[in-house]
Amino acid sequence: MARVLTPRAEDFPRWYQDLIAKAELADNGPVRGTMVIRPTAYAIWERMQADMDSRIKATGAQNAYFPLFIPESYLKREAEHVEGFSPELAVVTHGGGKQLAEPIVVRPTSETVIGEFMAKWVDSYRDLPLLLNQWANVVRWEMRPRIFLRTSEFLWQEGHTAHATFEDAKAYTLKIHHEVYERHMRDLLAIPVVAGRKTDRERFAGATSTYTLEAMTGDGKALQMGTSHELGQNFARAFEIYYSAQEGGRKLAWTTSWGTSTRMLGGLIMCHGDDNGLRLPPLLAPIQALVTVVKDGAQAAAAELAASLEAAGVRVKLDDRVDVAFGRRAVDAELKGIPVRIEVGPRDLAAGTVTLVRRTDGSKTPVALGEAVGAVTAALEADQKALYEEALATREARTADVSTLDEAIAAAANGWARVPWDAIGVDGEAKANESAVSVRCLYRPDGSVPASQDEPGLIAILARSY
C-alpha cells in the first residue's frame, strides 16, 4: 500500500501538514492565516474545553463574555502592552460605510477591555477576588501561519482576575498554572510539560511575571502550551481598578491573566502522532473504540458488542459499512487516532473471538468475544499511561545536560538543552536568539517555579521552538 503520510524522519513539517489534511482535522481558511476546524478536530477541542472549563470553575472562576472589538485607546493606556502587540493587531477603520471616529482593534487578548469593566465592578474589598474566564476567539495577525500552532484567528480561553494583595494574585496565578493547566496537559492530553518561568525577555507584554508550560514535539523542538501572568498593578493603574480596603482608604488592585488555545491541538498531534497518523489518549478521544465489521455476516454480533461497550461507559462507534473496503476503513481509523479498534468477522466469530487492535503500539490480539469488553477497557487504561510514558522517555532522551552556552546551542539542533542559567544570562540569551534558539523557561533544581530570574542556581531549558 502506498504511504499515506510523509515519514516524520524525512520531513516533520510536511508530515504535520499531511496528517492534518488526511485525518480531516482542518483546512486553511479563505483569508491567509485563518483555519477551518473540521468536525474530527473540533470534537477533540470540545473535550479539551469541557475538561479545562471544569478545572477552571473548580478554582472559583466564573465564565463571562466580552466584546470582540476594543477601542484603540484602551490598548494605548498600557504602554508596554500596546507596544508588544502592535505588529499583530488587526484594526478596523471603517464601519457602516463610514470612517470611524476612533479605530477599533479586533481583540488580540482582553486585558484592556476587561480591565475597564473590572474598574466598574470592583468597589470594595468584598468584591475581591474577582475571578473571570471567557471562551472566545482572538486575532493576532500572523506572518508565518501554521494550522493550530500559529494562525491569525484562533480559539482559546482567557482568564482575568483582580485581587486585594500581591500574595493572593501570585498564589492564584500558580494555582491555575499547576492545578488547571499542568494537570490538564498531563492527565488528559498525556503530554509531559516542564513548568517554569519565562525570562524577562520572553515575558508577556505588560506582565511582571510570566509562567509557561513547555512540551517537546516529535522533532525535538519546544512548544509553549499555555501561560499564566502576574500583571502586578500595571493594568489596575491604567484602568483605575481601586477598592475600599477593610482597614480604610482606597487601594489599587493586583491583576492576573492566563490562557490556553487551540495550539494544544497542534501540540497533541506533534507529541503523540506517528507515521500512521494521530494517536489520541483514550481519556481525550471522542471515539475510544471502533467496532468494525470486516465482512457481511458479522453485523448482529458487532452491534451487540458495541452496545455492551457503551453500557460499560466506553465511547464507541459501530462501523458496519461493508460496502467500503475494510483496508480503507482501517487506515482512516489509524489516521484519526482512534485508540482501540475491534475487528469482527464471520471467521473470527466462528472461533468465538474478535481481534483487538491498539493504536498506541499497533498490536493485534485475538480476544474471546465474551471477554472483549474487559479487554477494551483494560487497553484504554493502559494506553493512556503508555502514551505519557513514551512521550516522557522521548523528551528525556532528547534533552542534553550541558554546561555552556555554545554546548546548549549545539544541543538545540537535535532536542533540548538543560543548562545552568548562570552560564547563559541575559547576554547569552541574546546570543542564543541570534541562532534561532530561545530560553524556553527557568526553574529551580527541585522543579518549582522561581520568583525571579535573578535567583541563584536556576536551570534553563534552551531549544528551537514553534
Order of alpha helices (4+ residues) and beta strands (2+ residues): alpha-beta-beta-alpha-beta-beta-alpha-alpha-beta-beta-alpha-beta-beta-alpha-beta-beta-beta-alpha-beta-beta-beta-alpha-beta-alpha-beta-alpha-beta-alpha-beta-beta-alpha-beta-alpha-beta-alpha-beta-beta
